[in-house]
């Protein structure tokens, strides 16, 4: 199975997570890395229930896609949310839509 690594979760979100419905647009800014990771996974699963995601650790995911396994690192998005906590929810929602 081919393995691809994306450093920026935006790439993952664009390829794997479809757009969220309007009812799913409100996302609180998570505080710690594990909560952030769980929030991201929750958003993706709400948008794509059949998506196979596994949390490998804080800020680290594994996705099983038709193209193969994809490792996703959320460090960049998490850092952006730490710099702008008020904008984190909308930013995270945009990333998975």
Buried (B, 14 or more C-beta within 10 A) or exposed (E): EEEBEBEBBBBBBBEBBEEBEEEBEEBEBBEEBEEBBBBBBBBBBBBBEEBEBEBEEBBBBBBBEEEEBBBBBBBEBBEBBEEEEEEBBBBBBBBBB
